[in-house]
Amino acid sequence: MAKKRTYLTATLPDGYVKTIGPTTSGFTHYWRIVATLENGKSEVFWGHTKSLAEAKRKTAAAGEASKMRGWRGFALDIVEVVATDRGVAEG
């Protein structure tokens, strides 16, 4: 029997909703880094992981990237994803 395909939905603190899928992967968390560049513009990096510990390791990686790329600063959000049978519109 084939694995059930589900959608994974992450709702970030600022209200942004990210839907991943359909997928059979066992992702548990979504992360997003919003970097403030030297020119004042923003750049966004995101991904999903199979554990909270894996997602938390992005903190160190973001700090290193900030130094290497000369960011003014960055914000990292990590949220748990919720599995649903249907996708949710992204906002």
NUFIZA-304792 format. One record per residue: residue number from 1; residue in three letters; x, y, z of N, C-alpha, C in turn. Coordinates in nm, 4 decimals, padded with zeros to 6 digits. Layout:
BEGIN
+-----+-----+----------+----------+----------+----------+----------+----------+----------+----------+----------+
!   k !   r !   n.east !  n.north !     n.up !  ca.east ! ca.north !    ca.up !   c.east !  c.north !     c.up !
+-----+-----+----------+----------+----------+----------+----------+----------+----------+----------+----------+
! NUM ! Ala !        X !        Y !        Z !        X !        Y !        Z !        X !        Y !        Z !
...
+-----+-----+----------+----------+----------+----------+----------+----------+----------+----------+----------+
# end
This chain:
BEGIN
+-----+-----+----------+----------+----------+----------+----------+----------+----------+----------+----------+
!   k !   r !   n.east !  n.north !     n.up !  ca.east ! ca.north !    ca.up !   c.east !  c.north !     c.up !
+-----+-----+----------+----------+----------+----------+----------+----------+----------+----------+----------+
!   1 ! Met !  00.0848 ! -00.1190 !  00.0000 !  00.0000 !  00.0000 !  00.0000 !  00.0888 !  00.1248 !  00.0000 !
!   2 ! Ala !  00.0533 !  00.2207 ! -00.0817 !  00.1306 !  00.3453 ! -00.0936 !  00.1116 !  00.4311 !  00.0306 !
!   3 ! Lys !  00.2158 !  00.5079 !  00.0606 !  00.2072 !  00.6009 !  00.1733 !  00.1045 !  00.7090 !  00.1433 !
!   4 ! Lys !  00.0360 !  00.7532 !  00.2465 ! -00.0616 !  00.8604 !  00.2307 !  00.0115 !  00.9931 !  00.2104 !
!   5 ! Arg ! -00.0286 !  01.0666 !  00.1091 !  00.0299 !  01.1972 !  00.0829 ! -00.0489 !  01.3009 !  00.1617 !
!   6 ! Thr !  00.0240 !  01.3841 !  00.2340 ! -00.0398 !  01.4876 !  00.3142 !  00.0210 !  01.6240 !  00.2827 !
!   7 ! Tyr ! -00.0447 !  01.7251 !  00.3278 !  00.0073 !  01.8610 !  00.3214 !  00.0560 !  01.8978 !  00.4605 !
!   8 ! Leu !  00.1623 !  01.9729 !  00.4665 !  00.2158 !  02.0209 !  00.5936 !  00.2019 !  02.1720 !  00.5969 !
!   9 ! Thr !  00.1424 !  02.2230 !  00.7020 !  00.1164 !  02.3660 !  00.7121 !  00.1889 !  02.4241 !  00.8329 !
!  10 ! Ala !  00.2614 !  02.5315 !  00.8088 !  00.3320 !  02.6034 !  00.9148 !  00.2737 !  02.7440 !  00.9226 !
!  11 ! Thr !  00.2415 !  02.7874 !  01.0434 !  00.1926 !  02.9239 !  01.0649 !  00.2948 !  02.9967 !  01.1502 !
!  12 ! Leu !  00.3544 !  03.0997 !  01.0922 !  00.4595 !  03.1747 !  01.1597 !  00.4008 !  03.2816 !  01.2507 !
!  13 ! Pro !  00.4798 !  03.3302 !  01.3465 !  00.4300 !  03.4292 !  01.4426 !  00.3713 !  03.5553 !  01.3793 !
!  14 ! Asp !  00.4200 !  03.5945 !  01.2615 !  00.3684 !  03.7149 !  01.1960 !  00.2426 !  03.6874 !  01.1134 !
!  15 ! Gly !  00.1914 !  03.5630 !  01.1192 !  00.0686 !  03.5278 !  01.0482 !  00.0902 !  03.4648 !  00.9120 !
!  16 ! Tyr !  00.2138 !  03.4648 !  00.8629 !  00.2428 !  03.4031 !  00.7334 !  00.2174 !  03.2526 !  00.7438 !
!  17 ! Val !  00.1495 !  03.1967 !  00.6437 !  00.1193 !  03.0545 !  00.6400 !  00.1908 !  02.9926 !  00.5214 !
!  18 ! Lys !  00.2694 !  02.8894 !  00.5474 !  00.3427 !  02.8182 !  00.4429 !  00.2893 !  02.6762 !  00.4370 !
!  19 ! Thr !  00.2497 !  02.6324 !  00.3169 !  00.2020 !  02.4965 !  00.2970 !  00.3015 !  02.4211 !  00.2109 !
!  20 ! Ile !  00.3378 !  02.3025 !  00.2551 !  00.4317 !  02.2157 !  00.1854 !  00.3559 !  02.0908 !  00.1437 !
!  21 ! Gly !  00.3700 !  02.0521 !  00.0183 !  00.3079 !  01.9254 ! -00.0204 !  00.2308 !  01.9344 ! -00.1487 !
!  22 ! Pro !  00.1716 !  01.8232 ! -00.1832 !  00.1584 !  01.7016 ! -00.1035 !  00.2924 !  01.6286 ! -00.0895 !
!  23 ! Thr !  00.3108 !  01.5633 !  00.0249 !  00.4360 !  01.4951 !  00.0527 !  00.4128 !  01.3696 !  00.1356 !
!  24 ! Thr !  00.5064 !  01.2798 !  00.1290 !  00.5054 !  01.1631 !  00.2165 !  00.6191 !  01.1723 !  00.3174 !
!  25 ! Ser !  00.6964 !  01.2811 !  00.3114 !  00.8097 !  01.3008 !  00.4019 !  00.7626 !  01.3313 !  00.5436 !
!  26 ! Gly !  00.8437 !  01.2925 !  00.6399 !  00.8079 !  01.3110 !  00.7798 !  00.8612 !  01.4394 !  00.8402 !
!  27 ! Phe !  00.8443 !  01.5513 !  00.7726 !  00.8918 !  01.6788 !  00.8261 !  00.8089 !  01.7182 !  00.9480 !
!  28 ! Thr !  00.8749 !  01.7728 !  01.0485 !  00.8063 !  01.8128 !  01.1711 !  00.8113 !  01.9630 !  01.1970 !
!  29 ! His !  00.9120 !  02.0318 !  01.1389 !  00.9299 !  02.1737 !  01.1665 !  00.9666 !  02.2506 !  01.0394 !
!  30 ! Tyr !  00.9284 !  02.3759 !  01.0395 !  00.9583 !  02.4689 !  00.9307 !  01.0409 !  02.5813 !  00.9919 !
!  31 ! Trp !  01.1431 !  02.6262 !  00.9190 !  01.2231 !  02.7388 !  00.9667 !  01.2311 !  02.8453 !  00.8588 !
!  32 ! Arg !  01.2448 !  02.9701 !  00.9050 !  01.2578 !  03.0826 !  00.8122 !  01.3556 !  03.1824 !  00.8699 !
!  33 ! Ile !  01.4501 !  03.2245 !  00.7871 !  01.5443 !  03.3292 !  00.8244 !  01.5140 !  03.4509 !  00.7372 !
!  34 ! Val !  01.4903 !  03.5644 !  00.8006 !  01.4739 !  03.6905 !  00.7285 !  01.5985 !  03.7729 !  00.7600 !
!  35 ! Ala !  01.6821 !  03.7880 !  00.6594 !  01.8091 !  03.8594 !  00.6755 !  01.7934 !  04.0040 !  00.6307 !
!  36 ! Thr !  01.8478 !  04.0965 !  00.7093 !  01.8513 !  04.2373 !  00.6711 !  01.9895 !  04.2643 !  00.6116 !
!  37 ! Leu !  01.9909 !  04.3001 !  00.4845 !  02.1164 !  04.3225 !  00.4136 !  02.1722 !  04.4611 !  00.4438 !
!  38 ! Glu !  02.2972 !  04.4829 !  00.4079 !  02.3625 !  04.6124 !  00.4316 !  02.2886 !  04.7282 !  00.3653 !
!  39 ! Asn !  02.2247 !  04.7023 !  00.2507 !  02.1536 !  04.8084 !  00.1797 !  02.0117 !  04.8301 !  00.2326 !
!  40 ! Gly !  01.9761 !  04.7580 !  00.3404 !  01.8448 !  04.7745 !  00.4007 !  01.7380 !  04.6820 !  00.3468 !
!  41 ! Lys !  01.7659 !  04.6139 !  00.2376 !  01.6690 !  04.5197 !  00.1815 !  01.6711 !  04.3902 !  00.2623 !
!  42 ! Ser !  01.5707 !  04.3077 !  00.2394 !  01.5602 !  04.1800 !  00.3095 !  01.5752 !  04.0642 !  00.2124 !
!  43 ! Glu !  01.6254 !  03.9546 !  00.2648 !  01.6351 !  03.8313 !  00.1887 !  01.5821 !  03.7201 !  00.2793 !
!  44 ! Val !  01.5038 !  03.6277 !  00.2224 !  01.4407 !  03.5228 !  00.3010 !  01.4953 !  03.3867 !  00.2605 !
!  45 ! Phe !  01.5264 !  03.3061 !  00.3604 !  01.5699 !  03.1686 !  00.3412 !  01.4767 !  03.0809 !  00.4241 !
!  46 ! Trp !  01.4403 !  02.9642 !  00.3736 !  01.3489 !  02.8795 !  00.4482 !  01.3755 !  02.7327 !  00.4176 !
!  47 ! Gly !  01.3192 !  02.6483 !  00.5017 !  01.3306 !  02.5048 !  00.4804 !  01.2491 !  02.4296 !  00.5833 !
!  48 ! His !  01.2579 !  02.2986 !  00.5770 !  01.1850 !  02.2142 !  00.6710 !  01.2772 !  02.1023 !  00.7159 !
!  49 ! Thr !  01.2516 !  02.0528 !  00.8359 !  01.3388 !  01.9523 !  00.8956 !  01.2546 !  01.8402 !  00.9556 !
!  50 ! Lys !  01.3235 !  01.7326 !  00.9904 !  01.2553 !  01.6175 !  01.0490 !  01.2640 !  01.6134 !  01.2007 !
!  51 ! Ser !  01.3200 !  01.7202 !  01.2613 !  01.3231 !  01.7276 !  01.4074 !  01.3437 !  01.8724 !  01.4508 !
!  52 ! Leu !  01.3038 !  01.9007 !  01.5746 !  01.3248 !  02.0339 !  01.6313 !  01.4741 !  02.0603 !  01.6495 !
!  53 ! Ala !  01.5479 !  01.9586 !  01.6916 !  01.6927 !  01.9748 !  01.7112 !  01.7616 !  02.0152 !  01.5807 !
!  54 ! Glu !  01.7212 !  01.9527 !  01.4718 !  01.7781 !  01.9866 !  01.3408 !  01.7455 !  02.1313 !  01.3043 !
!  55 ! Ala !  01.6238 !  02.1740 !  01.3316 !  01.5830 !  02.3115 !  01.3013 !  01.6612 !  02.4114 !  01.3861 !
!  56 ! Lys !  01.6832 !  02.3789 !  01.5127 !  01.7550 !  02.4703 !  01.6025 !  01.8996 !  02.4904 !  01.5600 !
!  57 ! Arg !  01.9568 !  02.3941 !  01.4899 !  02.0944 !  02.4093 !  01.4415 !  02.1060 !  02.5208 !  01.3382 !
!  58 ! Lys !  01.9958 !  02.5655 !  01.2839 !  01.9970 !  02.6768 !  01.1883 !  02.0390 !  02.8067 !  01.2547 !
!  59 ! Thr !  02.0254 !  02.8157 !  01.3862 !  02.0651 !  02.9369 !  01.4583 !  02.2141 !  02.9638 !  01.4396 !
!  60 ! Ala !  02.2955 !  02.8616 !  01.4617 !  02.4407 !  02.8773 !  01.4450 !  02.4751 !  02.9048 !  01.2990 !
!  61 ! Ala !  02.4086 !  02.8338 !  01.2083 !  02.4355 !  02.8532 !  01.0656 !  02.3982 !  02.9947 !  01.0222 !
!  62 ! Ala !  02.2888 !  03.0475 !  01.0748 !  02.2477 !  03.1844 !  01.0399 !  02.3475 !  03.2862 !  01.0934 !
!  63 ! Gly !  02.3998 !  03.2619 !  01.2127 !  02.5003 !  03.3522 !  01.2692 !  02.6266 !  03.3557 !  01.1839 !
!  64 ! Glu !  02.6695 !  03.2386 !  01.1384 !  02.7869 !  03.2305 !  01.0512 !  02.7608 !  03.2995 !  00.9178 !
!  65 ! Ala !  02.6422 !  03.2747 !  00.8604 !  02.6066 !  03.3373 !  00.7328 !  02.6019 !  03.4892 !  00.7466 !
!  66 ! Ser !  02.5520 !  03.5369 !  00.8600 !  02.5433 !  03.6800 !  00.8838 !  02.6810 !  03.7449 !  00.8781 !
!  67 ! Lys !  02.7785 !  03.6798 !  00.9411 !  02.9151 !  03.7328 !  00.9406 !  02.9768 !  03.7257 !  00.8012 !
!  68 ! Met !  02.9598 !  03.6123 !  00.7350 !  03.0196 !  03.5930 !  00.6025 !  02.9600 !  03.6856 !  00.4979 !
!  69 ! Arg !  02.8298 !  03.7084 !  00.5045 !  02.7609 !  03.7869 !  00.4016 !  02.7425 !  03.9328 !  00.4397 !
!  70 ! Gly !  02.7797 !  03.9689 !  00.5615 !  02.7696 !  04.1086 !  00.6029 !  02.6279 !  04.1564 !  00.6279 !
!  71 ! Trp !  02.5407 !  04.0690 !  00.6768 !  02.4048 !  04.1114 !  00.7090 !  02.4071 !  04.2079 !  00.8261 !
!  72 ! Arg !  02.3144 !  04.3018 !  00.8262 !  02.2962 !  04.3905 !  00.9416 !  02.2384 !  04.3122 !  01.0591 !
!  73 ! Gly !  02.1567 !  04.2144 !  01.0267 !  02.0921 !  04.1325 !  01.1289 !  02.0027 !  04.0300 !  01.0627 !
!  74 ! Phe !  01.9416 !  03.9466 !  01.1461 !  01.8504 !  03.8460 !  01.0931 !  01.7528 !  03.8034 !  01.2018 !
!  75 ! Ala !  01.6408 !  03.7484 !  01.1590 !  01.5417 !  03.6904 !  01.2501 !  01.5199 !  03.5467 !  01.2063 !
!  76 ! Leu !  01.5192 !  03.4555 !  01.3014 !  01.4957 !  03.3139 !  01.2735 !  01.3688 !  03.2709 !  01.3442 !
!  77 ! Asp !  01.2772 !  03.2146 !  01.2696 !  01.1541 !  03.1578 !  01.3258 !  01.1553 !  03.0085 !  01.3008 !
!  78 ! Ile !  01.1168 !  02.9310 !  01.4008 !  01.1008 !  02.7862 !  01.3881 !  00.9627 !  02.7523 !  01.4413 !
!  79 ! Val !  00.8837 !  02.6841 !  01.3585 !  00.7499 !  02.6445 !  01.4013 !  00.7242 !  02.4991 !  01.3644 !
!  80 ! Glu !  00.6388 !  02.4374 !  01.4417 !  00.5982 !  02.2998 !  01.4143 !  00.4989 !  02.3003 !  01.2980 !
!  81 ! Val !  00.5063 !  02.1972 !  01.2137 !  00.4104 !  02.1867 !  01.1038 !  00.2942 !  02.0986 !  01.1462 !
!  82 ! Val !  00.1796 !  02.1228 !  01.0846 !  00.0595 !  02.0456 !  01.1110 !  00.0227 !  01.9735 !  00.9824 !
!  83 ! Ala !  00.0021 !  01.8419 !  00.9921 ! -00.0348 !  01.7622 !  00.8751 ! -00.1852 !  01.7708 !  00.8515 !
!  84 ! Thr ! -00.2237 !  01.7943 !  00.7260 ! -00.3644 !  01.7986 !  00.6880 ! -00.3832 !  01.7216 !  00.5575 !
!  85 ! Asp ! -00.5068 !  01.6890 !  00.5278 ! -00.5364 !  01.6190 !  00.4034 ! -00.5419 !  01.7126 !  00.2840 !
!  86 ! Arg ! -00.5594 !  01.8426 !  00.3106 ! -00.5711 !  01.9412 !  00.2054 ! -00.4797 !  02.0577 !  00.2325 !
!  87 ! Gly ! -00.4362 !  02.1224 !  00.1259 ! -00.3504 !  02.2388 !  00.1383 ! -00.4250 !  02.3595 !  00.1909 !
!  88 ! Val ! -00.3529 !  02.4532 !  00.2486 ! -00.4070 !  02.5792 !  00.2985 ! -00.3474 !  02.6900 !  00.2138 !
!  89 ! Ala ! -00.4269 !  02.7858 !  00.1748 ! -00.3757 !  02.8966 !  00.0933 ! -00.2665 !  02.9704 !  00.1685 !
!  90 ! Glu ! -00.1585 !  03.0025 !  00.0969 ! -00.0474 !  03.0768 !  00.1584 ! -00.0834 !  03.2242 !  00.1663 !
!  91 ! Gly ! -00.0374 !  03.2893 !  00.2737 ! -00.0718 !  03.4301 !  00.2923 !  00.0415 !  03.5200 !  00.2910 !
+-----+-----+----------+----------+----------+----------+----------+----------+----------+----------+----------+
# end
